[in-house]
Amino acid sequence: MSTQPATAAGNCDHPNCTIFITRNTEYHVSGGVCIAVRDRRTGNWVDTHRSLGRPPSGGIRFTGVSPNLVQLADLRAGDMLCFTGDVPTDSIMTSAVECITVAA
């Protein structure tokens, strides 16, 4: 984990940055790729996270017992964020998103 100073939770220093906040982690996305990941418990940046440099591909929404694929633009609180890997077994699915913020 990096020990660089963190901005306040939910803030991003990059223009047009979208922050997907889960229970334990913040995923900062700009220019179509994950540019930063922060551990919410410690406030430290995680510079070895597997989602870094990957594009978020959408999400999964559970309605009843059925999972449904969700386009990234339609992602909302309660959905799981997905990052696509080079092969399906290398993809990442987060825990449920609690909040989505967009920096100006």
C-alpha positions, 0 to 999 in steps of 0.5 A, a space after each residue: 500500500 502506498 502511504 501518499 497523502 489521501 484527499 478526503 474520502 469520496 474526492 478525486 484530484 483528477 478532472 471528470 473522475 468517477 468514484 465508485 465507493 464500496 464497503 471497503 474500497 474506493 475505485 477512482 475511474 477517469 478516461 475509461 480506466 481505473 486510475 486509483 484505488 483507496 482502502 477506506 479503512 486506512 485511507 491509504 492508496 493501494 498501488 498494487 490493486 488488480 483493477 488499476 489500469 483496467 476499464 470498468 465493464 459494467 456491473 451485476 444487479 441481483 433482482 430476486 435470485 437472478 443476476 442481471 448484467 448492467 451497463 456502466 452508465 446504468 450502475 447504481 448503489 447496490 450493484 457490483 462493479 466489474 472490471 474486465 481482465 484479459 481472460 474471464 478468470 482474470 476479471 474482478 467483481 467488487 462488493 456492492 457499490 454504496 455510492 457513486 460520485 462524479 468530480 467536476 
